């Protein structure tokens, strides 16, 4: 186990500020060395906020500098593959923001390079590291639910189309809308809880009911740019082990004002476990339904999330490097999620079920 601080850099000062905050909680294990962004005003602002000593506007110069050992890639989805691959080829450890890439083909390129690289590659599937989700994993390992046969999961917003006029709304850059932005988190969390079963068939549907008319957005524009992604998606997925999954995700809907909630319900032969996180709640998120002596019992596990999701994920990334252990959110898992997402889009396009195996 390495005792010297890990020298890290962050590429992308948008979501990258959450990575900087996470690294800053590990002062004994991490030294934040550099920040890279093409927007110099944002680079200076965020770099100054987190006392970053070195600034770069070209990630290739950062990777060639020899000043860092690990990097967080916090860029638009279509840049995940080229930048992550460049970092891996430079011998760096890489923590890449979700999703793996903007599409399956780009994700396959990352996975191929990661499999041969000397550095570790991890995806920032940060929701799986929440303490309440971790408790769900423990409950499953202890057999509290018996055999899980059906799962309901989703992330639903009332008003929440992001980055109006930015890359989030451009399918060529983002790969899609809330499915690849929010649904990716829920798919990974469910698959991780179930030990990543094989996805067998997918039926999906997508809608764009609000974005094209500039409704229910976080940022309103008098002259809205082209909107080329969905604003809601649903799917029905069959998994190996005779498990089915209903997925629901949206950026916008007529719902409770301000709603920004995600949920997972695991239905098992001996009990049902529900996670419901309303507006990023950190406690009272879990409910266990079971029976004792033939009578229904409802339990609310007292689990409190004490840190941000990114802090948990970054601590795991640093631990894997320090202890030389495999990352728990691998490129292979990211590739499975991309297969599922691409199949949902394909099913929506052709109007029928897509068979994956």
Buried (B, 14 or more C-beta within 10 A) or exposed (E): EEEEBBBBBBBBBBBBBBBBBBBBBBEEBBBBBBBBBBEEEBBBEBBEEBEBEBBBEEBEEBBEBEBBBBBBBBBBBBBBBBBBBBBBBBEBBBBBBBBBBBBBEBBBBBBEBBEEBEBBBBBBBBBBBBBBBBBBBEBBEEEBBEEBBBBBBBBBBBBBBBBBBBBBBBBEBBBBBBBBBBBBBBBBBBBBBBEBBEBBBBBBBBBBBBBEEBEBBEEEEEEBEEBBBBBBBBBBBBBEEEBBBBBBBBBBBEBEEEBBBBBBBBBBEEBBBBBBBBEEEBEBBBBBBBEEEEEEEEEEBEBEBEBBBBBBBBBBBBBBBBEEEEBBBBBEBBBBBBBBBBBBBBBBEEEEEBEBE
